[in-house]
Amino acid sequence: MGDFWVFGYGSLMWRPGFAHTETERARLHGYRRSLCVRSWVHRGTRERPGLVLGLDRGGSCVGLAFRVPLELRDEVMAYLRERELVTSVYLERILPVRLADGRIVQAVCYIVDRAHVQYAGSLEEEAAADIVRGAVGQSGRNEDYVLSAVEHLAALDIRDHWMEAVARRLEAADSEETALQRGSGTSSRR
């Protein structure tokens, strides 16, 4: 057993938080990036849950794969499990990912557990935007989380049309709200 790989599809891509020796663009087949996890702490509350990213079945997902030296395996796996498995909404799996250079490697992936109470299911763009809009948790506004994720993906030259469509709906709603508030003489600052 040698070095191992970790697949990132969300914040792990721009904030991995662990040592690695190589980063490669990668595609995971059979799963897609989706706002399919109800957030009750960081981006919402139990009364007004928000949505955060998960890997859900179907399609494929472009992300980043990180190569980790064997000698750091225990340390990195402990870190990942503490970060990703807090509420057990994600399942740890070893799945094949195709790197940009054509290599296929086995990578640690965290996929959503569809049986978990926090699983929100497969949502249409409008439904996802409606849930995200107005949800706030300990880490801030859910809209900020989604818009930031889309910006980070764009910076990595990764297109996710579904996420971009959700972001457009959020921005359009924000523009409408700002226009309405200006018309009534109130500020849109929160």
Contacts in CASP RR format, 6 or more apart in sequence:
PFRMAT RR
TARGET T0000
AUTHOR 0000-0000-0000
METHOD contacts of the structure
MODEL  1
MGDFWVFGYGSLMWRPGFAHTETERARLHGYRRSLCVRSWVHRGTRERPG
LVLGLDRGGSCVGLAFRVPLELRDEVMAYLRERELVTSVYLERILPVRLA
DGRIVQAVCYIVDRAHVQYAGSLEEEAAADIVRGAVGQSGRNEDYVLSAV
EHLAALDIRDHWMEAVARRLEAADSEETALQRGSGTSSRR
1 70 0 8 1.000
2 70 0 8 1.000
3 21 0 8 1.000
3 67 0 8 1.000
3 68 0 8 1.000
3 69 0 8 1.000
3 70 0 8 1.000
4 67 0 8 1.000
4 68 0 8 1.000
4 70 0 8 1.000
4 73 0 8 1.000
4 106 0 8 1.000
4 107 0 8 1.000
4 108 0 8 1.000
5 65 0 8 1.000
5 66 0 8 1.000
5 67 0 8 1.000
5 68 0 8 1.000
5 97 0 8 1.000
5 105 0 8 1.000
5 106 0 8 1.000
5 107 0 8 1.000
5 108 0 8 1.000
6 12 0 8 1.000
6 16 0 8 1.000
6 18 0 8 1.000
6 20 0 8 1.000
6 65 0 8 1.000
6 66 0 8 1.000
6 68 0 8 1.000
6 76 0 8 1.000
6 80 0 8 1.000
6 107 0 8 1.000
6 108 0 8 1.000
7 26 0 8 1.000
7 28 0 8 1.000
7 63 0 8 1.000
7 64 0 8 1.000
7 65 0 8 1.000
7 95 0 8 1.000
7 97 0 8 1.000
7 107 0 8 1.000
7 108 0 8 1.000
7 109 0 8 1.000
8 16 0 8 1.000
8 63 0 8 1.000
8 64 0 8 1.000
8 65 0 8 1.000
8 66 0 8 1.000
8 109 0 8 1.000
9 28 0 8 1.000
9 33 0 8 1.000
9 53 0 8 1.000
9 54 0 8 1.000
9 55 0 8 1.000
9 61 0 8 1.000
9 63 0 8 1.000
10 33 0 8 1.000
10 53 0 8 1.000
10 63 0 8 1.000
10 149 0 8 1.000
10 152 0 8 1.000
11 53 0 8 1.000
11 149 0 8 1.000
11 152 0 8 1.000
12 64 0 8 1.000
12 66 0 8 1.000
13 63 0 8 1.000
13 64 0 8 1.000
13 152 0 8 1.000
13 153 0 8 1.000
13 156 0 8 1.000
14 152 0 8 1.000
14 155 0 8 1.000
14 156 0 8 1.000
16 66 0 8 1.000
17 79 0 8 1.000
18 66 0 8 1.000
18 68 0 8 1.000
18 72 0 8 1.000
18 75 0 8 1.000
18 76 0 8 1.000
18 79 0 8 1.000
18 80 0 8 1.000
19 68 0 8 1.000
19 69 0 8 1.000
19 72 0 8 1.000
19 76 0 8 1.000
20 66 0 8 1.000
20 67 0 8 1.000
20 68 0 8 1.000
21 67 0 8 1.000
21 68 0 8 1.000
21 69 0 8 1.000
22 66 0 8 1.000
22 67 0 8 1.000
23 64 0 8 1.000
23 65 0 8 1.000
23 66 0 8 1.000
23 67 0 8 1.000
24 64 0 8 1.000
24 65 0 8 1.000
24 67 0 8 1.000
24 99 0 8 1.000
24 100 0 8 1.000
24 101 0 8 1.000
25 62 0 8 1.000
25 63 0 8 1.000
25 64 0 8 1.000
25 65 0 8 1.000
25 99 0 8 1.000
25 100 0 8 1.000
25 158 0 8 1.000
26 62 0 8 1.000
26 63 0 8 1.000
26 64 0 8 1.000
26 65 0 8 1.000
26 97 0 8 1.000
26 98 0 8 1.000
26 99 0 8 1.000
26 100 0 8 1.000
26 105 0 8 1.000
26 107 0 8 1.000
27 60 0 8 1.000
27 61 0 8 1.000
27 62 0 8 1.000
27 63 0 8 1.000
27 97 0 8 1.000
27 98 0 8 1.000
28 55 0 8 1.000
28 60 0 8 1.000
28 61 0 8 1.000
28 63 0 8 1.000
28 95 0 8 1.000
28 97 0 8 1.000
28 107 0 8 1.000
28 109 0 8 1.000
29 59 0 8 1.000
29 60 0 8 1.000
29 96 0 8 1.000
29 98 0 8 1.000
30 57 0 8 1.000
30 58 0 8 1.000
30 59 0 8 1.000
30 60 0 8 1.000
31 55 0 8 1.000
31 56 0 8 1.000
31 57 0 8 1.000
31 58 0 8 1.000
31 59 0 8 1.000
31 60 0 8 1.000
31 61 0 8 1.000
31 95 0 8 1.000
31 109 0 8 1.000
31 111 0 8 1.000
32 55 0 8 1.000
32 56 0 8 1.000
32 57 0 8 1.000
32 58 0 8 1.000
32 59 0 8 1.000
32 60 0 8 1.000
32 61 0 8 1.000
32 162 0 8 1.000
33 53 0 8 1.000
33 54 0 8 1.000
33 55 0 8 1.000
33 61 0 8 1.000
33 160 0 8 1.000
33 162 0 8 1.000
33 163 0 8 1.000
34 53 0 8 1.000
34 54 0 8 1.000
34 55 0 8 1.000
34 56 0 8 1.000
34 112 0 8 1.000
34 122 0 8 1.000
34 123 0 8 1.000
34 162 0 8 1.000
35 51 0 8 1.000
35 52 0 8 1.000
35 53 0 8 1.000
35 54 0 8 1.000
35 120 0 8 1.000
35 123 0 8 1.000
35 128 0 8 1.000
35 131 0 8 1.000
35 132 0 8 1.000
35 146 0 8 1.000
35 163 0 8 1.000
35 166 0 8 1.000
36 51 0 8 1.000
36 53 0 8 1.000
36 54 0 8 1.000
36 56 0 8 1.000
36 112 0 8 1.000
36 119 0 8 1.000
36 120 0 8 1.000
36 121 0 8 1.000
36 122 0 8 1.000
36 123 0 8 1.000
37 51 0 8 1.000
37 52 0 8 1.000
37 53 0 8 1.000
37 54 0 8 1.000
37 89 0 8 1.000
37 112 0 8 1.000
37 118 0 8 1.000
37 119 0 8 1.000
37 120 0 8 1.000
38 49 0 8 1.000
38 50 0 8 1.000
38 51 0 8 1.000
38 117 0 8 1.000
38 118 0 8 1.000
38 119 0 8 1.000
38 120 0 8 1.000
39 49 0 8 1.000
39 50 0 8 1.000
39 51 0 8 1.000
39 52 0 8 1.000
39 118 0 8 1.000
39 135 0 8 1.000
39 137 0 8 1.000
39 142 0 8 1.000
40 46 0 8 1.000
40 49 0 8 1.000
40 50 0 8 1.000
40 118 0 8 1.000
41 137 0 8 1.000
41 138 0 8 1.000
42 52 0 8 1.000
42 137 0 8 1.000
42 138 0 8 1.000
42 139 0 8 1.000
42 140 0 8 1.000
42 145 0 8 1.000
43 50 0 8 1.000
43 51 0 8 1.000
43 52 0 8 1.000
43 135 0 8 1.000
43 136 0 8 1.000
43 137 0 8 1.000
43 139 0 8 1.000
43 140 0 8 1.000
43 141 0 8 1.000
43 142 0 8 1.000
43 145 0 8 1.000
44 50 0 8 1.000
44 135 0 8 1.000
44 136 0 8 1.000
44 137 0 8 1.000
44 142 0 8 1.000
45 135 0 8 1.000
45 136 0 8 1.000
45 137 0 8 1.000
48 134 0 8 1.000
48 135 0 8 1.000
48 136 0 8 1.000
49 120 0 8 1.000
49 131 0 8 1.000
49 135 0 8 1.000
50 131 0 8 1.000
50 132 0 8 1.000
50 135 0 8 1.000
50 137 0 8 1.000
50 142 0 8 1.000
51 120 0 8 1.000
51 123 0 8 1.000
51 128 0 8 1.000
51 131 0 8 1.000
51 132 0 8 1.000
51 135 0 8 1.000
51 142 0 8 1.000
51 146 0 8 1.000
52 145 0 8 1.000
53 149 0 8 1.000
54 90 0 8 1.000
54 110 0 8 1.000
54 111 0 8 1.000
54 112 0 8 1.000
55 61 0 8 1.000
55 109 0 8 1.000
55 110 0 8 1.000
55 111 0 8 1.000
55 112 0 8 1.000
56 111 0 8 1.000
56 112 0 8 1.000
56 114 0 8 1.000
56 121 0 8 1.000
56 122 0 8 1.000
57 111 0 8 1.000
57 114 0 8 1.000
62 158 0 8 1.000
62 159 0 8 1.000
62 160 0 8 1.000
63 156 0 8 1.000
63 158 0 8 1.000
64 156 0 8 1.000
65 97 0 8 1.000
65 99 0 8 1.000
65 105 0 8 1.000
65 107 0 8 1.000
68 76 0 8 1.000
77 108 0 8 1.000
80 92 0 8 1.000
80 108 0 8 1.000
80 110 0 8 1.000
81 92 0 8 1.000
84 90 0 8 1.000
84 92 0 8 1.000
84 110 0 8 1.000
85 92 0 8 1.000
85 110 0 8 1.000
87 116 0 8 1.000
87 118 0 8 1.000
88 113 0 8 1.000
88 116 0 8 1.000
89 112 0 8 1.000
89 113 0 8 1.000
89 116 0 8 1.000
89 118 0 8 1.000
89 119 0 8 1.000
90 110 0 8 1.000
90 111 0 8 1.000
90 112 0 8 1.000
90 113 0 8 1.000
91 110 0 8 1.000
91 111 0 8 1.000
91 112 0 8 1.000
91 113 0 8 1.000
92 108 0 8 1.000
92 109 0 8 1.000
92 110 0 8 1.000
93 108 0 8 1.000
93 109 0 8 1.000
93 110 0 8 1.000
93 111 0 8 1.000
94 106 0 8 1.000
94 107 0 8 1.000
94 108 0 8 1.000
94 109 0 8 1.000
95 106 0 8 1.000
95 107 0 8 1.000
95 109 0 8 1.000
95 111 0 8 1.000
96 104 0 8 1.000
96 105 0 8 1.000
96 106 0 8 1.000
96 107 0 8 1.000
97 104 0 8 1.000
97 105 0 8 1.000
97 106 0 8 1.000
97 107 0 8 1.000
97 109 0 8 1.000
98 104 0 8 1.000
99 105 0 8 1.000
112 119 0 8 1.000
113 119 0 8 1.000
114 121 0 8 1.000
120 131 0 8 1.000
123 131 0 8 1.000
125 162 0 8 1.000
125 165 0 8 1.000
125 166 0 8 1.000
125 169 0 8 1.000
126 169 0 8 1.000
128 166 0 8 1.000
129 166 0 8 1.000
129 169 0 8 1.000
129 170 0 8 1.000
129 173 0 8 1.000
131 142 0 8 1.000
132 142 0 8 1.000
132 143 0 8 1.000
132 145 0 8 1.000
132 146 0 8 1.000
132 166 0 8 1.000
132 170 0 8 1.000
133 142 0 8 1.000
133 143 0 8 1.000
133 170 0 8 1.000
133 173 0 8 1.000
134 141 0 8 1.000
134 142 0 8 1.000
134 143 0 8 1.000
135 141 0 8 1.000
135 142 0 8 1.000
136 142 0 8 1.000
139 145 0 8 1.000
141 190 0 8 1.000
143 170 0 8 1.000
143 174 0 8 1.000
146 163 0 8 1.000
146 166 0 8 1.000
146 167 0 8 1.000
146 170 0 8 1.000
147 167 0 8 1.000
147 170 0 8 1.000
147 171 0 8 1.000
149 163 0 8 1.000
150 160 0 8 1.000
150 163 0 8 1.000
150 164 0 8 1.000
150 166 0 8 1.000
150 167 0 8 1.000
153 159 0 8 1.000
153 160 0 8 1.000
153 163 0 8 1.000
177 188 0 8 1.000
178 188 0 8 1.000
181 187 0 8 1.000
181 188 0 8 1.000
182 188 0 8 1.000
END
